[in-house]
Amino acid sequence: MPYIHWEADRAQTLVAKWIKKVKLDSEKTSGARENNFWPSEKIRIGPVSTIHVAKHPQMTTSDVGEVTIETQDAGENYLELLRRYLFKRRPVHLRRTLDQYYYSHLADTNFRDGDQVVMRQLNEYKKELKLKGNRDYEKLKVIQKQEQAIERSSFFSRIFQKAWRSRPMKLEEVNSRLFDIEQTLYRDRNSPVLMIDQLWLWVVDEKTVVTCFPHRLQYKRDNEDLDGEDKTDILKTIITYLHSPRRPEIENSNALAELIFCQCVSILHRADMIPEVDFLKNYSIRSNIWADETMQMLTQFVKSFENFMVWIKQQPAESEESIRRFEDIFNVTEQTHLLRNIQDIKDELCMLEAVFQDQMDVLCAAGKEINKANFHCVDGCEVDEAVRQSIRCPHSSMVFVDQSMKHWKQIRRMQAQADQAYDTLKDLLDLKQQQANVLEARVSRNQAISSGEQSKTIMVFTIVTIIFLPLTFVTTIFTLPIAEFRRVVLPANQTMPATPFLPKSFVEPYIIGVTFAVAIPLVIAAFEIQWVMNTYKLFTLWLSEKLKKRREEKRTRMVQHYWPEFLEAKKKEMEQDS
């Protein structure tokens, strides 16, 4: 029967390294046939060398009912277990992570195992605590606030503060350094990894139960381990319960099997459980928080967009402030991170749903078998009366099915919350994209209008230039000392000497005539430039067609003139040869 448990990230990483090492060693010796069999099977295939099996950790009980595990050489024993039995024909069944249980055909799930939702959120929480005590980080946050205040100030105030105020670093540099610090991955080696363990149980007779299940790796634990007292150890919990003086009496093996089922199903869901390893509660908390964040983001976007539209209509033109506000409102970084978290929790809830479905299938089958046996309730319930009234005993094994069903319903409820938050977040991203497209279309329209106004202004300057260009050219020519120009010499007087001048009747016709002759066609071309270009294209096309036609006519005349002579010469040559 599968049931959820946990392991420290430190231990799980160590086990993954051991498995990789054993796999490499196994590939080197994979050619030997006897390496694929267990020691008991090697006896049937031939003599083998003596095998010294390492001793496994021993569990002892004290007089007061407390259980301790002898952890000496536990890591070496586990490594020896992997080396001897992992890649055999019938391999040993190891503990599996949630992703290894669900994606059983993936060759490597180390990245997925280190990115579980509960583990990631715990690491982020501890990372925030560490950053709060980092003086360099706090100093950079203060500088960032100061630089942001400067950027939001008025134009003259911003220039004055940038010129006279001492600035240790620019805003871009501060943001870059803060981004590097915040994006640095922090991984607490004691953070919990969700595991799916397997319970193996055989009810031999009324007094004998054979069972086995894994436990956490008793190797290299430190003082910050989440469960230093092994409160979540199944075997220790069962033995402690059996040594309890107030427990009900266990009369047969069926009652003991029910106790084992109960401990495995509810080991991480008790009221006194460690909060970090109560995975269902943590999933519920995260799904509620992210659903609330999604609604807050949607509400905040609607309010910010309404205020932005009111503010932007009051602005005469676009500015840096409008661009900054636009980027703040339509930035999707937070929504993208939240969408990734919600997608991860949906994926893991789907895995847990499969685990609880498999668990309920086993519990239902086991409960029916136990109820078929000669079962007597340990709390004194009248089983015959319950069966006669078609009411099962509230303390029977089927209660554990109800408990597993309760967990399954809780998973389904969290899935519904995650689906709702995911759909809302996708709608928010779509809404942001649509509104951004509308604003971009509006900005493009305003830019087109502005470009049209600028083009009109340029047209005015173009016409003025066209008019004064020939006028300036002609007047410049008349200022040259050319002998052919008929000049009039004014007599000298007291203020100025004798000076030659061109008469108005001589200059005016040239200036007006040339100016009109040049300016009018150019002005027409400026207003009808597209018509001029089209006319020029049509003219070039007509000219090229005409030239092509002439070349073809010339080629035809040449063929008609020289081809008969060529045929006659060829005919005479053939007659001579014959």
MARFILUM-461417 format. One record per residue (C-alpha): residue number from 0; residue in three letters; x negated, y negated, z negated. Coordinates in steps of 0.2 Angstrom, whole numbers. Layout:
residues N
SITE    n  res      u      v      w
SITE  NUM  ALA      X      Y      Z
...
***
This chain:
residues 578
SITE    n  res      u      v      w
SITE    0  MET      0      0      0
SITE    1  PRO     -7    -17      5
SITE    2  TYR     -7    -31     -9
SITE    3  ILE    -15    -48    -10
SITE    4  HIS    -31    -51    -20
SITE    5  TRP    -46    -62    -19
SITE    6  GLU    -65    -63    -19
SITE    7  ALA    -77    -77    -22
SITE    8  ASP    -84    -85     -6
SITE    9  ARG   -102    -81    -12
SITE   10  ALA    -98    -62    -14
SITE   11  GLN    -89    -61      3
SITE   12  THR   -103    -69     12
SITE   13  LEU   -115    -58      4
SITE   14  VAL   -105    -42      9
SITE   15  ALA   -104    -49     27
SITE   16  LYS   -123    -50     27
SITE   17  TRP   -125    -32     20
SITE   18  ILE   -113    -25     33
SITE   19  LYS   -122    -34     47
SITE   20  LYS   -139    -27     40
SITE   21  VAL   -131     -9     39
SITE   22  LYS   -124    -11     56
SITE   23  LEU   -141    -15     64
SITE   24  ASP   -149      0     54
SITE   25  SER   -136     11     60
SITE   26  GLU   -138      7     78
SITE   27  LYS   -157     11     77
SITE   28  THR   -152     29     71
SITE   29  SER   -136     32     80
SITE   30  GLY   -144     46     90
SITE   31  ALA   -144     58     76
SITE   32  ARG   -128     69     75
SITE   33  GLU   -129     72     57
SITE   34  ASN   -129     53     53
SITE   35  ASN   -111     53     57
SITE   36  PHE   -105     65     44
SITE   37  TRP   -102     64     25
SITE   38  PRO   -114     73     14
SITE   39  SER   -101     87     10
SITE   40  GLU    -99     89     29
SITE   41  LYS   -117     91     33
SITE   42  ILE   -118    107     23
SITE   43  ARG   -107    115     37
SITE   44  ILE   -118    109     51
SITE   45  GLY   -135    114     44
SITE   46  PRO   -148    111     31
SITE   47  VAL   -151     93     26
SITE   48  SER   -162     85     15
SITE   49  THR   -158     81     -3
SITE   50  ILE   -147     66     -6
SITE   51  HIS   -148     56    -22
SITE   52  VAL   -132     46    -23
SITE   53  ALA   -134     30    -34
SITE   54  LYS   -123     28    -49
SITE   55  HIS   -108     17    -47
SITE   56  PRO   -103      4    -60
SITE   57  GLN    -95     12    -76
SITE   58  MET    -80      5    -85
SITE   59  THR    -79      7   -103
SITE   60  THR    -66      2   -117
SITE   61  SER    -69     -4   -134
SITE   62  ASP    -60      0   -150
SITE   63  VAL    -48    -15   -148
SITE   64  GLY    -43    -11   -131
SITE   65  GLU    -54    -24   -121
SITE   66  VAL    -62    -18   -105
SITE   67  THR    -80    -22    -99
SITE   68  ILE    -89    -17    -83
SITE   69  GLU   -107    -12    -83
SITE   70  THR   -113    -23    -68
SITE   71  GLN   -132    -17    -69
SITE   72  ASP   -137    -14    -51
SITE   73  ALA   -120    -16    -44
SITE   74  GLY   -126    -25    -29
SITE   75  GLU   -138    -11    -25
SITE   76  ASN   -125      2    -27
SITE   77  TYR   -113     -7    -16
SITE   78  LEU   -126     -9     -2
SITE   79  GLU   -131     10     -4
SITE   80  LEU   -112     14     -2
SITE   81  LEU   -112      4     14
SITE   82  ARG   -127     12     20
SITE   83  ARG   -122     30     17
SITE   84  TYR   -103     29     22
SITE   85  LEU    -99     14     32
SITE   86  PHE   -102     20     50
SITE   87  LYS    -97     38     48
SITE   88  ARG    -85     48     57
SITE   89  ARG    -72     45     43
SITE   90  PRO    -79     28     37
SITE   91  VAL    -76     21     19
SITE   92  HIS    -62      9     18
SITE   93  LEU    -69     -8     13
SITE   94  ARG    -60    -23      7
SITE   95  ARG    -52    -34     21
SITE   96  THR    -49    -52     22
SITE   97  LEU    -33    -59     27
SITE   98  ASP    -39    -62     45
SITE   99  GLN    -47    -45     46
SITE  100  TYR    -31    -36     40
SITE  101  TYR    -20    -45     53
SITE  102  TYR    -33    -47     68
SITE  103  SER    -40    -30     65
SITE  104  HIS    -48    -29     83
SITE  105  LEU    -59    -45     81
SITE  106  ALA    -77    -41     80
SITE  107  ASP    -81    -56     69
SITE  108  THR    -70    -66     58
SITE  109  ASN    -83    -74     47
SITE  110  PHE    -78    -92     54
SITE  111  ARG    -59    -88     51
SITE  112  ASP    -63    -81     33
SITE  113  GLY    -72    -97     28
SITE  114  ASP    -58   -108     35
SITE  115  GLN    -43   -102     25
SITE  116  VAL    -31   -116     20
SITE  117  VAL    -32   -114      1
SITE  118  MET    -51   -112      2
SITE  119  ARG    -53   -127     13
SITE  120  GLN    -42   -138      2
SITE  121  LEU    -51   -133    -13
SITE  122  ASN    -68   -138     -5
SITE  123  GLU    -61   -155      1
SITE  124  TYR    -55   -158    -17
SITE  125  LYS    -72   -154    -24
SITE  126  LYS    -80   -164    -10
SITE  127  GLU    -70   -180    -15
SITE  128  LEU    -75   -178    -33
SITE  129  LYS    -93   -177    -28
SITE  130  LEU    -92   -192    -16
SITE  131  LYS    -84   -203    -30
SITE  132  GLY   -100   -200    -40
SITE  133  ASN   -111   -204    -26
SITE  134  ARG   -118   -222    -28
SITE  135  ASP   -123   -224    -10
SITE  136  TYR   -106   -219     -4
SITE  137  GLU    -97   -231    -15
SITE  138  LYS   -109   -245    -10
SITE  139  LEU   -105   -242      8
SITE  140  LYS    -87   -242      5
SITE  141  VAL    -89   -259     -3
SITE  142  ILE    -99   -266     12
SITE  143  GLN    -85   -259     23
SITE  144  LYS    -71   -268     14
SITE  145  GLN    -81   -284     15
SITE  146  GLU    -85   -283     34
SITE  147  GLN    -67   -278     37
SITE  148  ALA    -62   -294     28
SITE  149  ILE    -74   -304     39
SITE  150  GLU    -67   -297     55
SITE  151  ARG    -49   -301     50
SITE  152  SER    -53   -319     45
SITE  153  SER    -51   -334     57
SITE  154  PHE    -63   -338     71
SITE  155  PHE    -73   -352     63
SITE  156  SER    -73   -343     46
SITE  157  ARG    -80   -327     55
SITE  158  ILE    -94   -337     64
SITE  159  PHE    -99   -346     48
SITE  160  GLN    -99   -330     37
SITE  161  LYS   -109   -321     50
SITE  162  ALA   -121   -335     52
SITE  163  TRP   -124   -340     34
SITE  164  ARG   -119   -325     23
SITE  165  SER   -132   -311     20
SITE  166  ARG   -126   -295     29
SITE  167  PRO   -135   -279     24
SITE  168  MET   -128   -270     39
SITE  169  LYS   -115   -272     53
SITE  170  LEU    -98   -264     52
SITE  171  GLU   -102   -252     66
SITE  172  GLU   -117   -246     56
SITE  173  VAL   -107   -244     40
SITE  174  ASN    -93   -234     49
SITE  175  SER   -106   -223     57
SITE  176  ARG   -115   -219     41
SITE  177  LEU    -98   -216     31
SITE  178  PHE    -92   -205     45
SITE  179  ASP   -108   -194     44
SITE  180  ILE   -106   -193     25
SITE  181  GLU    -87   -189     26
SITE  182  GLN    -89   -176     40
SITE  183  THR   -103   -166     31
SITE  184  LEU    -95   -150     27
SITE  185  TYR    -95   -145      8
SITE  186  ARG    -92   -127      4
SITE  187  ASP    -91   -121    -14
SITE  188  ARG    -98   -104    -15
SITE  189  ASN    -85   -100    -29
SITE  190  SER    -70   -105    -19
SITE  191  PRO    -57    -90    -17
SITE  192  VAL    -56    -80     -1
SITE  193  LEU    -39    -72      1
SITE  194  MET    -41    -53      2
SITE  195  ILE    -29    -39      7
SITE  196  ASP    -33    -24     -4
SITE  197  GLN    -26     -6     -2
SITE  198  LEU    -18      4    -16
SITE  199  TRP    -20     23    -14
SITE  200  LEU     -9     33    -25
SITE  201  TRP     -4     52    -27
SITE  202  VAL      8     58    -39
SITE  203  VAL      2     76    -42
SITE  204  ASP     14     82    -55
SITE  205  GLU     23     75    -70
SITE  206  LYS      7     72    -80
SITE  207  THR     -6     68    -66
SITE  208  VAL     -8     53    -55
SITE  209  VAL    -23     50    -44
SITE  210  THR    -25     33    -38
SITE  211  CYS    -39     21    -32
SITE  212  PHE    -41      3    -27
SITE  213  PRO    -55     -9    -25
SITE  214  HIS    -61    -22    -36
SITE  215  ARG    -71    -38    -35
SITE  216  LEU    -90    -37    -32
SITE  217  GLN    -99    -37    -49
SITE  218  TYR   -115    -46    -42
SITE  219  LYS   -123    -63    -44
SITE  220  ARG   -109    -72    -53
SITE  221  ASP   -112    -88    -61
SITE  222  ASN   -104    -99    -75
SITE  223  GLU    -93   -108    -62
SITE  224  ASP    -84    -92    -56
SITE  225  LEU    -65    -94    -56
SITE  226  ASP    -62    -78    -65
SITE  227  GLY    -77    -75    -77
SITE  228  GLU    -66    -64    -88
SITE  229  ASP    -59    -53    -75
SITE  230  LYS    -41    -57    -78
SITE  231  THR    -37    -52    -60
SITE  232  ASP    -45    -35    -61
SITE  233  ILE    -32    -22    -58
SITE  234  LEU    -40     -8    -67
SITE  235  LYS    -44    -19    -82
SITE  236  THR    -26    -26    -82
SITE  237  ILE    -19     -8    -82
SITE  238  ILE    -30     -1    -96
SITE  239  THR    -28    -17   -106
SITE  240  TYR     -9    -14   -105
SITE  241  LEU    -10      4   -109
SITE  242  HIS    -20     -1   -125
SITE  243  SER     -7    -13   -130
SITE  244  PRO      3     -8   -146
SITE  245  ARG     19    -16   -140
SITE  246  ARG     21     -8   -123
SITE  247  PRO     35      5   -120
SITE  248  GLU     30     23   -120
SITE  249  ILE     26     30   -103
SITE  250  GLU     34     47   -103
SITE  251  ASN     29     54    -86
SITE  252  SER     18     51    -70
SITE  253  ASN     32     42    -61
SITE  254  ALA     32     28    -75
SITE  255  LEU     14     26    -73
SITE  256  ALA     15     25    -54
SITE  257  GLU     28     11    -57
SITE  258  LEU     16      2    -68
SITE  259  ILE      2      3    -55
SITE  260  PHE     14     -3    -42
SITE  261  CYS     19    -18    -53
SITE  262  GLN      2    -23    -57
SITE  263  CYS     -4    -23    -39
SITE  264  VAL     12    -32    -33
SITE  265  SER     11    -46    -46
SITE  266  ILE     -7    -47    -50
SITE  267  LEU     -9    -65    -43
SITE  268  HIS      8    -71    -47
SITE  269  ARG      9    -71    -66
SITE  270  ALA     13    -86    -76
SITE  271  ASP     -4    -86    -85
SITE  272  MET    -14    -84    -69
SITE  273  ILE    -28    -95    -63
SITE  274  PRO    -21   -109    -53
SITE  275  GLU    -34   -108    -39
SITE  276  VAL    -30    -90    -35
SITE  277  ASP    -11    -91    -36
SITE  278  PHE    -11    -91    -17
SITE  279  LEU      8    -92    -14
SITE  280  LYS     10   -107    -26
SITE  281  ASN     -5   -116    -17
SITE  282  TYR      3   -112      0
SITE  283  SER     20   -119     -7
SITE  284  ILE     11   -135    -13
SITE  285  ARG      2   -138      3
SITE  286  SER     17   -135     14
SITE  287  ASN     27   -147      3
SITE  288  ILE     14   -160      3
SITE  289  TRP     11   -160     22
SITE  290  ALA     30   -160     25
SITE  291  ASP     31   -176     15
SITE  292  GLU     16   -184     23
SITE  293  THR     23   -180     40
SITE  294  MET     39   -190     35
SITE  295  GLN     29   -204     28
SITE  296  MET     19   -205     44
SITE  297  LEU     35   -206     54
SITE  298  THR     43   -219     43
SITE  299  GLN     27   -229     42
SITE  300  PHE     25   -229     61
SITE  301  VAL     43   -235     64
SITE  302  LYS     40   -250     52
SITE  303  SER     23   -254     59
SITE  304  PHE     29   -254     77
SITE  305  GLU     44   -265     73
SITE  306  ASN     33   -278     65
SITE  307  PHE     20   -277     79
SITE  308  MET     33   -280     92
SITE  309  VAL     40   -295     82
SITE  310  TRP     22   -302     80
SITE  311  ILE     16   -299     98
SITE  312  LYS     31   -309    105
SITE  313  GLN     25   -324     95
SITE  314  GLN      7   -323    102
SITE  315  PRO      3   -334    118
SITE  316  ALA     -9   -321    125
SITE  317  GLU    -19   -306    120
SITE  318  SER    -32   -307    107
SITE  319  GLU    -44   -296     97
SITE  320  GLU    -31   -295     83
SITE  321  SER    -18   -288     94
SITE  322  ILE    -30   -275    101
SITE  323  ARG    -35   -270     83
SITE  324  ARG    -17   -269     77
SITE  325  PHE    -13   -259     93
SITE  326  GLU    -27   -246     89
SITE  327  ASP    -22   -245     71
SITE  328  ILE     -4   -241     75
SITE  329  PHE     -7   -229     89
SITE  330  ASN    -22   -220     82
SITE  331  VAL    -18   -201     81
SITE  332  THR    -33   -195     71
SITE  333  GLU    -24   -192     55
SITE  334  GLN     -9   -184     64
SITE  335  THR    -22   -173     73
SITE  336  HIS    -30   -167     57
SITE  337  LEU    -13   -164     49
SITE  338  LEU     -7   -155     64
SITE  339  ARG    -22   -143     63
SITE  340  ASN    -18   -140     44
SITE  341  ILE      0   -136     48
SITE  342  GLN     -5   -124     62
SITE  343  ASP    -17   -115     50
SITE  344  ILE     -4   -113     37
SITE  345  LYS      8   -107     49
SITE  346  ASP     -4    -94     55
SITE  347  GLU     -9    -88     38
SITE  348  LEU     10    -87     32
SITE  349  CYS     13    -76     47
SITE  350  MET     -1    -65     42
SITE  351  LEU      6    -64     24
SITE  352  GLU     23    -60     31
SITE  353  ALA     16    -45     39
SITE  354  VAL      7    -40     23
SITE  355  PHE     23    -41     13
SITE  356  GLN     33    -32     26
SITE  357  ASP     21    -18     26
SITE  358  GLN     21    -18      7
SITE  359  MET     40    -17      6
SITE  360  ASP     40     -2     18
SITE  361  VAL     28      7      7
SITE  362  LEU     37      2     -9
SITE  363  CYS     54      7     -2
SITE  364  ALA     48     24      3
SITE  365  ALA     38     27    -14
SITE  366  GLY     53     21    -24
SITE  367  LYS     65     33    -16
SITE  368  GLU     53     47    -19
SITE  369  ILE     51     42    -38
SITE  370  ASN     70     40    -40
SITE  371  LYS     73     57    -32
SITE  372  ALA     62     65    -46
SITE  373  ASN     68     68    -63
SITE  374  PHE     65     50    -69
SITE  375  HIS     69     43    -86
SITE  376  CYS     69     25    -89
SITE  377  VAL     56     20   -101
SITE  378  ASP     68      7   -109
SITE  379  GLY     81     19   -112
SITE  380  CYS     93     15    -98
SITE  381  GLU    106     29    -95
SITE  382  VAL    101     34    -77
SITE  383  ASP    115     46    -75
SITE  384  GLU    128     33    -79
SITE  385  ALA    119     21    -67
SITE  386  VAL    119     34    -53
SITE  387  ARG    137     38    -57
SITE  388  GLN    142     20    -55
SITE  389  SER    131     17    -40
SITE  390  ILE    121      5    -50
SITE  391  ARG    102      8    -50
SITE  392  CYS     92      6    -66
SITE  393  PRO     86    -12    -67
SITE  394  HIS     69     -5    -73
SITE  395  SER     67      8    -59
SITE  396  SER     54      7    -46
SITE  397  MET     65     -2    -34
SITE  398  VAL     63    -17    -44
SITE  399  PHE     46    -19    -37
SITE  400  VAL     54    -19    -20
SITE  401  ASP     64    -34    -26
SITE  402  GLN     49    -43    -32
SITE  403  SER     40    -40    -15
SITE  404  MET     56    -46     -6
SITE  405  LYS     56    -61    -17
SITE  406  HIS     38    -65    -11
SITE  407  TRP     43    -62      7
SITE  408  LYS     58    -74      5
SITE  409  GLN     46    -87     -2
SITE  410  ILE     35    -85     13
SITE  411  ARG     50    -87     25
SITE  412  ARG     55   -103     16
SITE  413  MET     37   -110     17
SITE  414  GLN     37   -105     36
SITE  415  ALA     53   -115     38
SITE  416  GLN     45   -130     30
SITE  417  ALA     29   -128     40
SITE  418  ASP     39   -127     56
SITE  419  GLN     50   -142     52
SITE  420  ALA     34   -152     48
SITE  421  TYR     25   -146     64
SITE  422  ASP     40   -151     75
SITE  423  THR     42   -168     66
SITE  424  LEU     23   -171     69
SITE  425  LYS     24   -166     87
SITE  426  ASP     39   -178     89
SITE  427  LEU     29   -192     81
SITE  428  LEU     14   -189     93
SITE  429  ASP     26   -189    108
SITE  430  LEU     34   -205    102
SITE  431  LYS     17   -213     99
SITE  432  GLN     12   -208    117
SITE  433  GLN     28   -215    124
SITE  434  GLN     28   -231    115
SITE  435  ALA      9   -233    120
SITE  436  ASN     14   -230    138
SITE  437  VAL     28   -244    137
SITE  438  LEU     16   -256    129
SITE  439  GLU      2   -252    142
SITE  440  ALA     15   -255    156
SITE  441  ARG     19   -272    148
SITE  442  VAL      1   -277    146
SITE  443  SER     -1   -272    164
SITE  444  ARG     13   -282    170
SITE  445  ASN      7   -297    160
SITE  446  GLN    -10   -295    168
SITE  447  ALA     -2   -294    185
SITE  448  ILE      7   -310    182
SITE  449  SER     -8   -318    175
SITE  450  SER    -18   -312    190
SITE  451  GLY     -5   -320    202
SITE  452  GLU     -6   -337    193
SITE  453  GLN    -25   -336    194
SITE  454  SER    -24   -332    213
SITE  455  LYS    -13   -347    216
SITE  456  THR    -25   -358    207
SITE  457  ILE    -39   -350    218
SITE  458  MET    -29   -354    233
SITE  459  VAL    -27   -372    229
SITE  460  PHE    -46   -373    227
SITE  461  THR    -48   -363    243
SITE  462  ILE    -37   -375    253
SITE  463  VAL    -46   -391    246
SITE  464  THR    -63   -383    251
SITE  465  ILE    -57   -379    268
SITE  466  ILE    -51   -397    271
SITE  467  PHE    -67   -405    264
SITE  468  LEU    -79   -393    272
SITE  469  PRO    -78   -399    290
SITE  470  LEU    -76   -417    284
SITE  471  THR    -92   -416    274
SITE  472  PHE   -101   -407    288
SITE  473  VAL    -96   -421    301
SITE  474  THR   -100   -435    290
SITE  475  THR   -117   -428    286
SITE  476  ILE   -121   -427    304
SITE  477  PHE   -117   -445    307
SITE  478  THR   -129   -450    293
SITE  479  LEU   -143   -443    303
SITE  480  PRO   -154   -456    313
SITE  481  ILE   -149   -450    330
SITE  482  ALA   -153   -463    345
SITE  483  GLU   -138   -458    355
SITE  484  PHE   -126   -464    342
SITE  485  ARG   -120   -482    347
SITE  486  ARG   -124   -492    332
SITE  487  VAL   -119   -510    327
SITE  488  VAL   -132   -521    319
SITE  489  LEU   -126   -533    306
SITE  490  PRO   -136   -549    305
SITE  491  ALA   -147   -552    289
SITE  492  ASN   -141   -563    275
SITE  493  GLN   -147   -568    258
SITE  494  THR   -142   -552    250
SITE  495  MET   -147   -538    262
SITE  496  PRO   -157   -537    278
SITE  497  ALA   -151   -532    295
SITE  498  THR   -143   -515    294
SITE  499  PRO   -137   -504    309
SITE  500  PHE   -119   -496    306
SITE  501  LEU   -108   -485    316
SITE  502  PRO    -92   -493    321
SITE  503  LYS    -76   -485    314
SITE  504  SER    -68   -483    331
SITE  505  PHE    -83   -472    336
SITE  506  VAL    -83   -461    320
SITE  507  GLU    -65   -459    316
SITE  508  PRO    -60   -449    331
SITE  509  TYR    -74   -436    328
SITE  510  ILE    -71   -434    309
SITE  511  ILE    -52   -432    311
SITE  512  GLY    -52   -421    326
SITE  513  VAL    -65   -409    319
SITE  514  THR    -57   -408    302
SITE  515  PHE    -40   -404    309
SITE  516  ALA    -47   -392    322
SITE  517  VAL    -56   -382    309
SITE  518  ALA    -45   -384    294
SITE  519  ILE    -28   -380    301
SITE  520  PRO    -33   -363    308
SITE  521  LEU    -42   -359    292
SITE  522  VAL    -28   -364    281
SITE  523  ILE    -16   -353    291
SITE  524  ALA    -28   -339    290
SITE  525  ALA    -29   -341    271
SITE  526  PHE    -10   -340    269
SITE  527  GLU     -8   -326    282
SITE  528  ILE    -24   -317    279
SITE  529  GLN    -15   -300    280
SITE  530  TRP     -7   -304    297
SITE  531  VAL    -24   -310    303
SITE  532  MET    -32   -294    297
SITE  533  ASN    -19   -283    305
SITE  534  THR    -20   -293    321
SITE  535  TYR    -39   -290    321
SITE  536  LYS    -37   -272    319
SITE  537  LEU    -24   -271    333
SITE  538  PHE    -36   -280    344
SITE  539  THR    -51   -269    340
SITE  540  LEU    -40   -254    343
SITE  541  TRP    -33   -261    360
SITE  542  LEU    -51   -265    365
SITE  543  SER    -58   -248    361
SITE  544  GLU    -44   -239    370
SITE  545  LYS    -47   -250    385
SITE  546  LEU    -66   -247    385
SITE  547  LYS    -62   -228    383
SITE  548  LYS    -50   -229    398
SITE  549  ARG    -64   -237    409
SITE  550  ARG    -77   -224    404
SITE  551  GLU    -65   -210    409
SITE  552  GLU    -61   -219    426
SITE  553  LYS    -79   -221    429
SITE  554  ARG    -83   -203    425
SITE  555  THR    -68   -197    437
SITE  556  ARG    -75   -208    451
SITE  557  MET    -92   -200    449
SITE  558  VAL    -85   -182    449
SITE  559  GLN    -75   -186    465
SITE  560  HIS    -90   -193    474
SITE  561  TYR   -103   -181    470
SITE  562  TRP    -94   -164    467
SITE  563  PRO    -90   -161    486
SITE  564  GLU   -108   -164    491
SITE  565  PHE   -114   -152    477
SITE  566  LEU   -102   -138    483
SITE  567  GLU   -108   -140    501
SITE  568  ALA   -126   -139    496
SITE  569  LYS   -123   -124    485
SITE  570  LYS   -114   -115    500
SITE  571  LYS   -128   -118    512
SITE  572  GLU   -140   -111    499
SITE  573  MET   -130    -95    497
SITE  574  GLU   -129    -93    516
SITE  575  GLN   -148    -94    518
SITE  576  ASP   -150    -81    504
SITE  577  SER   -138    -69    513
***
